[in-house]
Amino acid sequence: MSPWPSLVTAIALLVYLVLTINVGRSRAKYKIMPPQMSGDPNFERVVRVQQNTLEQLVLFLPALWLFSEFISPVWGAGLGAVWVVGRIVYAWGYYQAAEKRILGFAIGSLTLFTLLGGSLVGILLPLVQPLV
């Protein structure tokens, strides 16, 4: 087993941990106590970054590992690293203003589609080759 997808997985989880810590710091900064989830727009953007990243992780992690297993662990890790950079760009932009999240969202989405699409190709090709 290649260590590269494992490293990207650990880095992605670390990024998510930092985003979660940022929510706690923003709660204190903007005085928004649990269970409240709204109030200051700056706080709401920090929460959206964390929540959206959690939503994306559900797709990203299996796609990363499937791609790494059926296509290439090195290419999977490379694409996974690009996804992580995209999430950082997304967070950085979104923290400033909602409309500044687009570049990071595009990087992450294109990478995710590539990982998922590649996974499907890698899984299906061996299944249909005996039929041809």
Secondary structure by P-SEA (a helix, b strand, c coil): ccaaaaaaaaaaaaaaaaaaaaaaaaaaaaccccccccccaaaaaaaaaaaaaaaaaaccaaaaaaaaacccaaaaaaaaaaaaaaaaaaaaaaaaccccaaaaaaaaaaaaaaaaaaaaaaaaaaaacccc
